[in-house]
Amino acid sequence: MRALVILIAVWAGLACAAPDPGDSAADVAQGEVLELVAAPGGPLLLDVRTPGEYASGHVPGAVNIPHSDVVSRLSELEPYRDRGVVLYCQSGRRAGKTTQALQEAGFVNVRHLAGDMQGWKASGLPTEP
């Protein structure tokens, strides 16, 4: 009986931790992102890494708001509510959390840079200091 209780508790924990498919963001290919954000009325390119990570190199044109500050700085993102946001972090975890926070705040056009910063650098794409 005790094993059954443990199994149910583990299953319930996994079910709660499973990502909600509605909280995912469509990927934007690395080759498309710079052109997309440069277009008139294009989305904001948002780097949600720490300021130190951002200073060590970021995707050209990206704005830095650490994932832990996004909710408190939503007013800065408001102009992009309809235009959209393309976000990235180092490997994807913080970008996923930020996607969920933005969607909960009513942002419906939230996308994710495929490969995040690791993929960007691995592809040899340009960075800004």
WOTA-V320551 format. One record per run of one state. SS is the DSSP state (A for helix, B for strand, O for the rest). FROM is the first residue (numbers start at 0). TO is the last residue. If there is no record, write none. Layout:
SS|FROM|TO ; SS|FROM|TO
This chain:
O|0|0 ; A|1|16 ; O|17|19 ; A|20|22 ; O|23|24 ; B|25|27 ; O|28|28 ; A|29|37 ; O|38|42 ; B|43|46 ; O|47|49 ; A|50|54 ; O|55|56 ; B|57|58 ; O|59|61 ; B|62|63 ; O|64|65 ; A|66|68 ; O|69|69 ; A|70|79 ; O|80|83 ; B|84|87 ; O|88|91 ; A|92|103 ; O|104|108 ; B|109|112 ; O|113|114 ; A|115|121 ; O|122|125 ; B|126|127 ; O|128|128
